[in-house]
Amino acid sequence: MAALAACSAPGAIPGATAFNWTSSAPLISPQPAPDRTIYAVKDPSIIHTGGKYHVFMTTAGSDGWGLAYTSFEKWSDASSAEIVPLAKSPMGPGYRAAPQVFYFAPQKTWYLIYQGADPLYSTSNDIGNPLSWSAPKPFFRATPDIIKPPQGNGWLDFWVICDEEKCYLFNTDDHGRLLRSETAVGQFPNGFHNTVAVISEKTEDLFEASNTYRIAGTHTYITLVEAISPKGRYFRIWKSSTLDGKWEPFSSAPMNAFASRDNVGQLWSEGISHGEMIRTNADQTMTIDPCRPLEYLFQGNDPAVRVDDYIRIPYRLGVITAKGENPVSALCR
């Protein structure tokens, strides 16, 4: 990969300055269930380990929201791989949504982060066994004041990433804020505190589903947050040199766009919504390799299908793959 080019104008981003993608067809869809109707699979989290993809997702059904799991060796097998409800595990039934999975190396334990009324987690020693997840535990003893009225409007879509010293929990609030809490690596999953807003914009410009990554071989972190436009959902991208630092736009595209209807070819969906990067590592550092083509697993919906109830939106899961250079690949050494 060529070295970074000089900036051509004040504030310009070195190297390639925007993203372009191509989309797969829908790869994971709802499967028939004996006791309920499944309308959608959404909010995916993905790990590749032991020669398999492991995908966790929200299911939207006639009995509400829950979590589920599937695994497969090749994407060509994804559509036929069994989807297992995690309600069958000690995690139990109830409102569960928006999972994030990672391996917490200091404890040699898998963590599944998800939302109930507040951020929850379960643990497992075997990511391939969907019945092994523990009962839910909360991260916080009490909801921080910044989340509650009149300061806030609740919280959702929780995401954990750690550096050498601290673990950070990010979340959005559907009202234009990206928030961050922190704890020491040695205290995780306990001790989260210092909940602050780190980006604040209009509600539609910074909505939900944030996900944050470290770029291997660099001192750069990126964070993606879903926004809403007249053309549908899309993701914006920011960068920072530290997880507790200032976030700056990391694309020259309008609204520092990462993935949208304007830059994804062969897109079958109304937009690009809640998703996760497909990473080469599984641990709590959430590291992506800038020397490999970026792949992003996302939820999409057929724009021709209109429903009057949010839970019935027919979300499916697909993958977009980056084409050519972009601001992340420009960091490959």
N, C-alpha and C positions, 0 to 999 in steps of 0.2 A: 504494500500500500504506500502511496506517495506520502511524503511529509506534508504537514499542514501548510496550505498556501497562506500568503500574507493577506491581511484584511484589505478589501478594496475600498472600504468607506468606514468612517467612524461608527462603531457599534456593530459592524458586520460580523458574521459568524465565520470562522476560518473553514476552508475546505468546502465540501458540499453543504448547502445551507437549508435544504428542505428534504422531505421524504416522499417516496413514491412506492406503491405497493401493488401486488396482484392478489386476488382472493381465490381461495378454494371454493368449491360448492359447500353447502351445509354438510358437516361431517358427523355430528352427534345430534340426535333428535329424541323426543320423548318416546318411551316404549309403553306398551299396554300394561296396565296394572289391574289386578283382580278386584280391588276394593275402592278404586277412585279413578278419576279422569286426570291425566297429566296433560296440561296445556303447553308447558314450556320447560326447557332446560336452559339455564342462564348462569351468569356470574362465575365463570370457570376459573379454577386454579389448577395449575399443571406442574408436574415434576416428571423428569425422565431419569430413572434409576433402575439398576438391575436389568437393563435391556428392555424396559417397558415404559410407556407413558402411563402415568397415574393422574386421572382427572377427577377433581371434586367440583361439584356444581350445586346450584340451587334448583330445586324442582318446584314448579308452580302448578298446583292441582286443585281439584274440587274440595280437598280438605285443608287447603292453605299452603304454606311455604315450608319446605324441608330441605335437607341436604342429601346428596347421593354421590356415589363413586362408581367409576368404571376404569378399566385398564386394558391395554392392548399393546402389541409390539409394533405394528405399522398403522399408519393412518388409514390405509385401505381396510383395516379390520375394525375401525372405530364404530361404524354404524351398526355392526352386529354384536359388539361387545356388551355383555350384560350390565345394566345400570342397577346398582344395589342401594336401596334406601338406608341411610345411616341411622334411622330411627330404630332399626333392629339391633343396634349396638347398645352398650350402656349409656351412650349419649342420650338415647330415648327420644320420644316424640316431642312435638312442640314447635314453636316458631323458631326456625333456624334459617339463616340466609347468608349469602356473600362470603364464601369460605376463602381462606388463604392457607396453604399448606407449605411447611418447610421443615428441614431437619435442624434441630438446635444442637450443634456439635458439642458444646461444653457438657451437655447432659446426655448425649447420645440418644436423643428422644425426638420423635416426630411430634410436631404441634399442628393443630388445626385451629385457626382463628376464625371466628364467625360472629354474626350479630344476632342477639336476642333483643330485648329491650336495651341492653347495654352490651359492651364487648365481652365475649365469652371465649373460652378455649377448652379443647380436649387434647389428650395425648395418647400416643400409641408407640409400641416398639416394633410394629410391623405394618408398614404402609400398605402392603399388599393384602391385608386382612381388614375388610371394611367393618367387621364386627368387633374389632379390638379397641375402638375409640372409647375413652373414659367418659364418665359423666361430666356435664358442663361445669366450669368454674369461672367466676368473674375476675376480670383484671383489677377492678376498682371496688373499694368498699362502699364508696358513695360517688354519685355522678358529680364531676367538677362543676363549679358555679358557672364557668364560661359556656357550658353546654346547656344550662337550664335558663328558662325565661327569668328576667327580661334580657339577659346577656346573649342567650343562644336559643336555638330552635331544635335541640336534639342532636343526635349523631348517628352515623351509619358507615358501612363499608370500611372496616378496620384493616390496617396493613402494618405488619411489623418488619423492621429491618434493623440490623445491628452493625456497628463498627467494632473496633477492638475494645472499646471501653463501655459503650452504652447501647441499649436497645431503645428504639424509638417506635412509638405507635402513632401512625397517621390515621386521620379520618376526615371525612367531609360531612356536611350538614344539610345539603340540598338548598342552602341559602347563601352560597357564594364564598364559603370559607374552607380552607384547608387547615386543619389543626394538628398539633403534634404534642405528644406526651413522652416522657423519658423515664428510664430506670437504668441502673447499672447492670452490665452483663451478668455479674455474679448474683444479682438479686432476681433476675428474670425467672418466672413471669410475674413476680411480685414487685411492689414498690413504684409503680407508675405514678408520676406526679408532674407538676409544672406544665399543665395543659395550656397551650397558647395557640393563637391564630398566626399562621406563617404566610398565607396568601389570602387576600380578601378582594373579591371582584363582584360584579353583578351576578345574581343568582344563576342566570342562564349561561354565563360565561365560565363558571366554575361550580359544577353541580354535584357530582358524586363519583364513586368508583376510582379513587386515587390508587396508583401503584408506583413504587419507588425502587430504583435499582442502583447498584454500583457498577461502573464500567471497568472491567478488568484491565490492569496495567496502567491505570490513570488515577488521578485524584478527583475524578468527576462522578457525581451522582446525577441521575435524572429522575424526575417525577412526572407522571402522566395523570391528568384529571379529565374526566368526561364533562363535556359541555353540550349545550343544546343550540341548534341553529334551525332556521326554516327548512333546511335540507335534511334534518335529522340529527341524531346524536353523533358526536365526534370527540376525538381526544386531542388535547393540547399538551405541549411538552415544555418543561423548564429544566434548568441545570443548576447545580451548586457544587462547590468544592468540599463542603461538609454537610452532614445531615442536619446540623443545627445552624446552618448558615442561611444566607439570603438566596432565594430562588429567582433566576433570570430566564427569560425566554430562550429556547434552544432550537428555533426554526425561523427562517425568514418568511415563511408562508403567512398569509393573513391569520391573525389570532394565534400565532406560533403553533399552527396545526401539526399534529403528529399523524393522524389517520382520519380521513373523512371521505365523503362521497366525491370530493374533488380530486383526491390523489390515490384512490384505490381502483384499479382496473378489474373488470369482470365481477363487480360487486352485485350480489343478489339481494342485499339487505337495504332497508331504508337508511341505515347509517352504521357506524361502528360504535358499539356500546360495550359496557363492562367486560373487561378481559384481563389477560396476563401474558407477559412475555414468556416464551419458551426458553428456558435457561439451560446452561451447560453444567451448572452446579445446583445442589439441592439445599445448601445450608442457609443460615440466618443472614448472611451478608447479601443475599439476593443479587449475585454477580452475573452479569451478562458479558459475553465475549464479543468485542466490537469487530473481530476478524471473521466472524461467522455471519451469514445472512440473517438479519433479524426476522423472527417469526412471532406473530402475536395471535393468540387464541382469543376470539371475541364472541359476543352474543349479537345475533342479527335477527331481523324480522322481515317478512315479506311485506313490502309497502302496499300490496294490493289487498291485504287482509286487514279489515278494520273491525275492531271490537269495542264494546262500551265499558269494559272492565279491565283495569291494568293487569290483573293476574292472568287474564286470558290472552294477552299478547303472545303470539306463537313464536317465541324466541327459539332459535337453534344455534349451534356452535360451529364456527368455521375458523379457518386460519388465513391470515394475510401474511405474505412474504415480501420483504423489501426488495426493490429493484434498483440496481446501481448504487452509487455512493450516497451517503446521507451524513448528517452531523455526528451520528454515533460511529459509523464505519470509518469516518475520517480520523478517528482516534486510534485506529489499529496501527500498531508499530511492527 
